[in-house]
Amino acid sequence: MARRYWNINLEEMLEAGVYFGHGTRKWNPRMAPYISAKRKGIHITNLTRTARFLSEACDLVFDAASKGK
């Protein structure tokens, strides 16, 4: 799989209304690596990591589509 660099930036993600947090009472301990902070009873999702994983997902979809899958 060739690595491509998609133009995904945090400002556009926020403008698009990306999900970036949830209440601390509704959390799964396996999500700990993806949480960057806790403020006012809300876990804040690490958007930098989200952008990286979104880029990797775009690579996978692009490769599958190019192979006709």
C-alpha positions in Angstrom: 0.0 0.0 0.0 1.5 3.3 -1.1 1.4 6.0 1.5 -0.4 9.2 0.3 -0.7 12.5 2.1 -4.3 13.6 2.2 -4.9 17.3 3.0 -6.7 16.9 6.3 -6.3 19.7 8.7 -7.8 20.4 12.1 -9.6 23.7 11.2 -11.6 21.9 8.4 -12.4 19.0 10.7 -13.8 21.5 13.3 -15.8 23.4 10.6 -17.2 20.1 9.4 -18.4 19.4 13.0 -16.2 16.4 13.8 -17.0 14.7 17.1 -14.3 15.7 19.6 -15.5 14.8 23.1 -17.9 13.0 25.3 -18.9 12.9 28.9 -16.5 11.3 31.4 -19.3 9.0 32.7 -19.7 7.4 29.2 -16.2 6.2 28.4 -14.5 2.9 27.6 -11.1 2.4 29.2 -9.7 1.1 25.8 -10.2 4.6 24.5 -7.6 6.1 26.9 -4.9 6.4 24.2 -7.2 8.5 22.1 -8.2 11.0 24.8 -6.0 14.0 25.1 -7.5 15.9 28.0 -10.4 16.0 30.5 -12.2 19.3 31.0 -15.4 20.1 32.8 -16.5 16.5 32.9 -15.8 15.9 29.2 -13.1 13.8 27.7 -11.5 15.6 24.7 -10.5 13.4 21.8 -7.0 13.8 20.3 -7.9 15.4 16.9 -4.3 15.2 15.7 -4.4 11.4 16.1 -7.8 11.3 14.6 -6.6 13.2 11.5 -3.7 10.7 11.1 -6.0 7.7 11.3 -8.5 9.3 8.9 -5.7 9.7 6.4 -4.8 6.1 6.8 -8.5 5.1 6.3 -8.5 7.2 3.1 -5.5 5.3 1.9 -7.3 2.0 2.5 -10.4 3.1 0.7 -8.4 4.6 -2.2 -6.5 1.3 -2.7 -9.6 -0.8 -2.5 -11.4 1.4 -5.0 -8.4 1.4 -7.4 -8.5 -2.5 -7.3 -12.2 -2.5 -8.1 -13.3 -3.8 -4.7 
